[in-house]
Amino acid sequence: MRWSLKIAQVAGIGIFVHWTFFLLLAWVVYSYLSAGENGAVAVEGVIFVLAIFACVVLHELGHALTGRHFGVQTRDITLLPIGGVARLESIPEVPMQEFWIAVAGPAVNVVIAVVLVVILLVAGDIARARDVTLIGGPFLGRLVAVNVMLVLFNLLPAFPMDGGRVLRALLAMRMSRVRATHIAASVGQFMAILFGIAGVFSGQWMLLFIALFVYLGAQAESQMVEMRSLFKGARARDAMITRFRTLRADDPIEAVVEESSASHQKNFPVLDARGPTGVLLHRDLIAALAKGDRLARVGDIMRRDLLVVQDSDPLDRVIDQMQSKGQLLALVERNGELVGLLSEEHIGQWVMLHSSVTSNSSTESGVGESRPRLGAPSS
């Protein structure tokens, strides 16, 4: 995630802190000092927030390490003011695997809470911990309460919380993943509406924020899974364009402007005698022209970090690679030869065409399915 600082690496997984997290710490200090508390109390408040987020990191590591057990890798874990985000490479389509990955996070919080209770019992401080609040009571007692709340909140059957994924996994054991997602998303949106109503009548505006977060998260999950269902069985060759122009590193960018205007091609692969050496993106071309750098060559502004895939690669895997590596253009090869290009625009066009063809096919004949191709093989 952009604007994040790496603070640690655990089991090969990078732990990052987004810059907005420091705003939360500053707000905590300001809240204590403005309430008339001394600096020591403010420092304790910051330490308590850090302890909460340490529990959040362990929660996310629970997801990540359980995912690794099922062959799902985690890109990184990022701490935000609203919690932690573990970016998994994918979510398993096997229901029981998704179930165990989802429950692993809350299970970690249960273990933390149990360990803290044992410590309180041994220290003889459990009696005071019974009347704990988030701002009063023993430090460890408050941390127990936070972990219990994390378990309860995350197990709500609403995306993007873990409970939404648990519900989807259980439903997917008896129906298709797409239908299970639609049902789980609908349950989540219904709960979001209840949160919103409760927030309005109670004056708790945080509930309104949670309601919006849950509603949009459920909607996004439903749309993503429906989109993924279109990619099932599709390969890179299905969505790639095969009619495209290539450039050389010594081409002047003025010539590229003319070429782009004539062919309506925005992004170009750059080749030499050995094969692809870079890509020239439309945004980089525009930036160079805006600086008045019209004498520049393609090699001066092209990007040399390439994403090269095979035409037989699953389309959903290619999309994951493009997103995880921040690549706007993928070069598609077959037997070492460049045969196509893939960008978000090309994939979006393919999705629209495929959705239309599939819909018409099922409506008119009720059988079969055809996949559109963008362009024909170049000569």
C-alpha positions as CSV (number, residue, x, y, z in Angstrom):
1,M,0.0,0.0,0.0
2,R,1.3,3.5,-0.9
3,W,2.5,5.9,1.8
4,S,3.3,3.0,4.2
5,L,6.4,2.4,6.3
6,K,7.7,-1.1,6.8
7,I,8.3,-1.7,10.5
8,A,8.9,-5.5,10.6
9,Q,8.9,-8.8,8.8
10,V,7.4,-11.9,10.3
11,A,7.6,-15.3,8.6
12,G,8.6,-13.6,5.4
13,I,5.5,-11.3,5.5
14,G,6.1,-7.5,5.6
15,I,4.4,-5.5,8.3
16,F,3.7,-1.9,7.2
17,V,2.2,1.1,9.0
18,H,0.2,3.6,6.9
19,W,1.0,7.2,7.6
20,T,-2.5,7.9,8.8
21,F,-1.9,5.6,11.8
22,F,0.4,8.2,13.3
23,L,-2.5,10.7,13.1
24,L,-4.4,8.3,15.4
25,L,-1.6,8.3,17.9
26,A,-1.5,12.1,17.8
27,W,-5.2,12.2,18.4
28,V,-4.9,9.9,21.4
29,V,-2.3,12.2,23.0
30,Y,-4.4,15.3,22.2
31,S,-7.5,13.7,23.7
32,Y,-5.8,12.9,27.0
33,L,-4.0,16.3,27.3
34,S,-7.1,18.3,26.4
35,A,-9.0,16.4,29.1
36,G,-6.5,17.6,31.7
37,E,-4.5,14.4,32.1
38,N,-0.8,14.6,32.5
39,G,1.8,13.4,30.1
40,A,2.3,10.0,31.8
41,V,-1.4,9.1,31.3
42,A,-1.2,10.2,27.7
43,V,1.9,8.0,27.2
44,E,0.0,5.0,28.8
45,G,-2.9,5.7,26.4
46,V,-0.5,5.5,23.4
47,I,1.0,2.3,24.7
48,F,-2.4,0.8,25.1
49,V,-3.3,1.7,21.5
50,L,0.0,0.1,20.3
51,A,-0.8,-3.0,22.4
52,I,-4.3,-3.2,20.6
53,F,-2.6,-3.0,17.2
54,A,-0.1,-5.7,18.2
55,C,-3.1,-7.9,18.8
56,V,-4.5,-6.8,15.4
57,V,-1.2,-7.8,13.8
58,L,-1.3,-11.3,15.4
59,H,-4.9,-11.6,14.2
60,E,-3.9,-10.9,10.6
61,L,-0.9,-13.2,10.9
62,G,-3.4,-15.9,11.9
63,H,-5.1,-15.4,8.6
64,A,-1.8,-15.2,6.7
65,L,-0.2,-18.3,8.2
66,T,-3.3,-20.4,7.9
67,G,-3.6,-19.3,4.2
68,R,0.0,-20.3,3.7
69,H,-0.9,-23.8,5.0
70,F,-3.4,-24.0,2.1
71,G,-0.9,-22.6,-0.5
72,V,-2.2,-19.0,-0.3
73,Q,0.6,-16.5,0.0
74,T,0.2,-13.1,1.8
75,R,1.6,-10.0,0.1
76,D,1.8,-7.9,3.3
77,I,0.0,-6.7,6.4
78,T,-0.7,-2.9,6.7
79,L,-1.9,-1.2,9.9
80,L,-4.5,1.6,9.4
81,P,-6.4,3.7,12.0
82,I,-9.4,1.4,11.5
83,G,-7.5,-1.8,11.9
84,G,-5.2,-4.2,9.9
85,V,-5.4,-5.4,6.4
86,A,-3.7,-8.6,5.2
87,R,-3.5,-8.7,1.5
88,L,-3.8,-12.4,0.5
89,E,-2.8,-13.3,-3.1
90,S,-6.3,-15.0,-3.4
91,I,-9.1,-16.5,-1.5
92,P,-9.4,-20.3,-1.8
93,E,-12.6,-21.5,-3.7
94,V,-12.6,-24.6,-1.5
95,P,-15.2,-23.7,1.2
96,M,-13.5,-25.4,4.1
97,Q,-10.2,-23.8,3.3
98,E,-11.8,-20.3,3.3
99,F,-13.6,-21.3,6.5
100,W,-10.4,-22.1,8.4
101,I,-8.6,-19.0,7.0
102,A,-11.4,-16.8,8.1
103,V,-11.8,-18.2,11.7
104,A,-8.0,-18.2,12.2
105,G,-7.9,-14.5,12.9
106,P,-10.6,-14.4,15.6
107,A,-9.2,-17.6,17.1
108,V,-5.9,-15.8,17.7
109,N,-7.8,-13.1,19.6
110,V,-9.5,-15.8,21.7
111,V,-6.1,-17.3,22.6
112,I,-4.7,-13.9,23.5
113,A,-7.7,-13.2,25.7
114,V,-7.3,-16.6,27.5
115,V,-3.6,-16.0,28.1
116,L,-4.2,-12.5,29.5
117,V,-6.9,-13.9,31.8
118,V,-4.5,-16.5,33.1
119,I,-1.9,-13.8,33.8
120,L,-4.5,-11.8,35.7
121,L,-5.5,-14.8,37.7
122,V,-1.9,-15.6,38.6
123,A,-1.3,-11.9,39.5
124,G,-4.4,-11.8,41.7
125,D,-5.8,-8.9,39.7
126,I,-8.8,-10.7,38.2
127,A,-11.3,-9.1,40.7
128,R,-10.5,-5.6,39.5
129,A,-10.6,-6.7,35.9
130,R,-14.3,-7.6,36.2
131,D,-15.3,-3.9,36.2
132,V,-13.0,-2.9,33.4
133,T,-13.8,-0.3,30.8
134,L,-11.7,0.8,27.8
135,I,-10.5,3.8,29.8
136,G,-10.4,2.4,33.3
137,G,-9.2,-0.7,35.1
138,P,-6.0,-2.8,34.8
139,F,-4.1,-2.5,31.6
140,L,-4.3,-6.2,30.8
141,G,-8.0,-6.3,31.8
142,R,-8.7,-3.7,29.2
143,L,-6.7,-5.6,26.6
144,V,-8.8,-8.7,27.4
145,A,-12.0,-6.7,26.7
146,V,-10.6,-5.4,23.4
147,N,-9.8,-8.9,22.2
148,V,-13.2,-10.1,23.1
149,M,-14.7,-7.2,21.1
150,L,-12.5,-8.0,18.2
151,V,-13.7,-11.5,18.2
152,L,-17.4,-10.5,18.3
153,F,-17.1,-7.7,15.8
154,N,-15.1,-9.8,13.3
155,L,-17.5,-12.7,13.5
156,L,-20.5,-10.6,12.4
157,P,-21.8,-12.3,9.3
158,A,-21.1,-9.4,7.0
159,F,-18.4,-8.7,4.5
160,P,-15.6,-7.6,4.8
161,M,-15.5,-9.0,8.3
162,D,-14.3,-12.6,8.9
163,G,-17.9,-13.6,9.8
164,G,-19.0,-12.8,6.2
165,R,-16.4,-15.2,4.8
166,V,-17.4,-17.9,7.3
167,L,-21.0,-17.5,6.3
168,R,-20.1,-17.6,2.6
169,A,-17.9,-20.7,3.1
170,L,-20.7,-22.6,4.9
171,L,-23.3,-21.7,2.2
172,A,-20.8,-22.6,-0.5
173,M,-20.8,-26.2,0.8
174,R,-24.4,-26.5,-0.5
175,M,-24.6,-24.1,-3.5
176,S,-22.4,-22.2,-6.0
177,R,-19.8,-19.8,-4.7
178,V,-21.4,-16.9,-6.6
179,R,-24.9,-17.5,-5.1
180,A,-23.4,-18.1,-1.6
181,T,-21.6,-14.7,-2.0
182,H,-24.8,-12.9,-3.0
183,I,-26.6,-14.3,0.0
184,A,-23.8,-13.5,2.4
185,A,-23.5,-10.0,0.9
186,S,-27.2,-9.4,1.3
187,V,-27.0,-10.4,4.9
188,G,-24.1,-8.0,5.4
189,Q,-26.0,-5.1,3.8
190,F,-29.1,-5.8,5.9
191,M,-26.9,-5.6,9.0
192,A,-25.3,-2.4,7.7
193,I,-28.8,-0.8,7.4
194,L,-29.5,-1.9,11.0
195,F,-26.2,-0.3,12.1
196,G,-27.1,2.9,10.3
197,I,-30.5,3.1,11.9
198,A,-29.1,2.4,15.3
199,G,-26.4,5.1,14.7
200,V,-29.0,7.7,13.7
201,F,-31.3,7.1,16.7
202,S,-28.5,6.7,19.3
203,G,-26.4,9.6,18.0
204,Q,-23.4,7.2,17.8
205,W,-21.9,8.4,14.5
206,M,-19.3,5.7,14.6
207,L,-22.1,3.2,13.9
208,L,-22.9,5.2,10.7
209,F,-19.2,4.9,9.7
210,I,-19.3,1.1,10.4
211,A,-22.6,0.8,8.5
212,L,-21.1,2.5,5.4
213,F,-17.9,0.4,5.7
214,V,-19.9,-2.9,5.9
215,Y,-22.4,-2.0,3.1
216,L,-19.7,-1.0,0.6
217,G,-17.5,-3.9,1.6
218,A,-20.4,-6.4,1.0
219,Q,-21.2,-4.8,-2.3
220,A,-17.6,-4.9,-3.5
221,E,-17.2,-8.6,-2.5
222,S,-20.3,-9.5,-4.4
223,Q,-19.2,-7.7,-7.5
224,M,-15.7,-9.1,-7.3
225,V,-16.9,-12.7,-7.1
226,E,-19.4,-12.3,-9.9
227,M,-16.6,-10.8,-12.0
228,R,-14.3,-13.7,-11.1
229,S,-16.9,-16.2,-12.2
230,L,-16.6,-14.8,-15.7
231,F,-12.9,-15.5,-15.6
232,K,-13.3,-19.1,-14.7
233,G,-11.6,-21.2,-17.4
234,A,-10.5,-18.1,-19.3
235,R,-6.9,-17.7,-20.5
236,A,-4.7,-14.6,-21.2
237,R,-5.2,-15.3,-24.9
238,D,-8.9,-14.8,-24.6
239,A,-8.7,-11.2,-23.5
240,M,-5.4,-10.0,-25.1
241,I,-5.3,-7.8,-28.1
242,T,-3.3,-9.1,-31.0
243,R,-3.1,-6.1,-33.3
244,F,-0.6,-3.7,-31.8
245,R,2.4,-1.6,-32.7
246,T,5.8,-2.0,-31.2
247,L,8.5,0.6,-30.6
248,R,12.3,0.7,-30.4
249,A,14.2,2.5,-27.6
250,D,15.8,5.0,-30.0
251,D,12.4,6.1,-31.5
252,P,11.6,9.8,-30.9
253,I,8.6,10.4,-28.8
254,E,7.2,12.8,-31.5
255,A,6.8,9.8,-33.8
256,V,5.0,7.9,-31.0
257,V,2.5,10.7,-30.7
258,E,1.7,10.4,-34.4
259,E,1.5,6.6,-34.1
260,S,-0.8,6.8,-31.1
261,S,-3.1,9.2,-32.9
262,A,-3.3,7.1,-36.0
263,S,-3.8,3.7,-34.3
264,H,-5.6,4.7,-31.1
265,Q,-3.1,2.5,-29.3
266,K,-2.2,4.0,-25.9
267,N,0.5,1.8,-24.5
268,F,3.4,0.3,-26.5
269,P,5.8,-2.6,-25.9
270,V,9.5,-1.6,-26.6
271,L,11.5,-4.3,-28.3
272,D,15.1,-4.9,-29.4
273,A,16.7,-7.8,-31.3
274,R,16.4,-10.0,-28.2
275,G,12.8,-9.3,-27.3
276,P,10.9,-6.9,-25.0
277,T,13.0,-4.4,-23.1
278,G,10.4,-2.1,-21.7
279,V,6.9,-0.5,-22.1
280,L,5.9,3.0,-22.9
281,L,2.8,4.0,-21.1
282,H,0.4,6.7,-22.3
283,R,0.7,8.5,-18.9
284,D,4.5,8.7,-19.2
285,L,4.3,10.0,-22.7
286,I,1.9,12.7,-21.7
287,A,4.1,13.6,-18.7
288,A,7.2,14.0,-21.0
289,L,5.3,16.1,-23.5
290,A,4.0,18.3,-20.6
291,K,7.5,19.0,-19.6
292,G,8.3,20.1,-23.2
293,D,10.7,17.2,-23.6
294,R,9.9,16.6,-27.2
295,L,13.4,15.6,-28.2
296,A,13.4,12.7,-25.8
297,R,13.6,9.1,-27.0
298,V,11.4,6.2,-26.1
299,G,14.3,4.7,-24.1
300,D,14.5,7.8,-21.9
301,I,10.9,7.5,-20.5
302,M,10.0,3.8,-20.9
303,R,9.5,1.6,-17.9
304,R,11.9,-1.3,-17.7
305,D,10.1,-3.4,-15.1
306,L,8.1,-5.8,-17.3
307,L,5.3,-8.3,-16.6
308,V,5.6,-11.1,-19.2
309,V,3.0,-13.8,-19.1
310,Q,2.1,-16.8,-21.3
311,D,-1.0,-16.9,-23.5
312,S,-2.1,-20.1,-21.7
313,D,-1.9,-18.5,-18.2
314,P,-5.3,-18.3,-16.4
315,L,-6.7,-14.9,-16.8
316,D,-7.5,-14.4,-13.1
317,R,-3.9,-15.2,-12.2
318,V,-2.7,-12.6,-14.7
319,I,-5.0,-10.0,-13.2
320,D,-3.7,-10.9,-9.7
321,Q,-0.1,-10.4,-10.9
322,M,-0.9,-7.1,-12.5
323,Q,-2.5,-5.8,-9.4
324,S,0.1,-7.1,-6.9
325,K,3.0,-5.7,-9.0
326,G,1.2,-2.5,-9.9
327,Q,1.6,-3.2,-13.7
328,L,-0.8,-1.4,-16.1
329,L,0.3,-3.5,-19.1
330,A,1.2,-7.2,-19.4
331,L,3.1,-8.6,-22.4
332,V,1.7,-12.0,-23.6
333,E,4.1,-14.5,-25.1
334,R,3.8,-17.8,-26.8
335,N,6.9,-19.9,-27.3
336,G,9.1,-16.9,-26.6
337,E,7.3,-14.7,-29.1
338,L,5.3,-11.6,-28.2
339,V,1.7,-12.3,-29.4
340,G,-0.5,-9.9,-27.4
341,L,-1.0,-7.2,-24.9
342,L,-3.2,-7.0,-21.8
343,S,-4.3,-4.0,-19.8
344,E,-7.2,-3.2,-17.5
345,E,-9.0,-1.6,-20.5
346,H,-8.6,-4.7,-22.6
347,I,-9.8,-6.9,-19.8
348,G,-12.8,-4.6,-19.2
349,Q,-13.8,-4.8,-22.8
350,W,-13.5,-8.6,-22.8
351,V,-15.7,-8.7,-19.7
352,M,-18.4,-6.6,-21.3
353,L,-18.3,-8.7,-24.5
354,H,-18.2,-12.0,-22.7
355,S,-21.1,-11.0,-20.4
356,S,-23.1,-10.0,-23.5
357,V,-22.3,-13.1,-25.4
358,T,-23.0,-15.4,-22.5
359,S,-26.3,-13.7,-21.7
360,N,-27.5,-13.9,-25.3
361,S,-26.3,-17.5,-25.7
362,S,-28.2,-18.6,-22.6
363,T,-31.3,-16.6,-23.5
364,E,-31.5,-17.7,-27.1
365,S,-30.4,-21.3,-27.0
366,G,-30.1,-22.1,-23.3
367,V,-27.0,-24.1,-24.0
368,G,-23.3,-23.6,-24.6
369,E,-21.0,-20.7,-24.0
370,S,-18.6,-18.9,-26.3
371,R,-15.7,-16.6,-25.6
372,P,-15.1,-13.5,-27.6
373,R,-11.6,-12.6,-28.7
374,L,-10.2,-9.1,-28.9
375,G,-8.5,-8.8,-32.3
376,A,-7.1,-11.4,-34.6
377,P,-3.6,-12.8,-34.8
378,S,-1.2,-10.2,-36.2
379,S,0.6,-11.1,-39.4
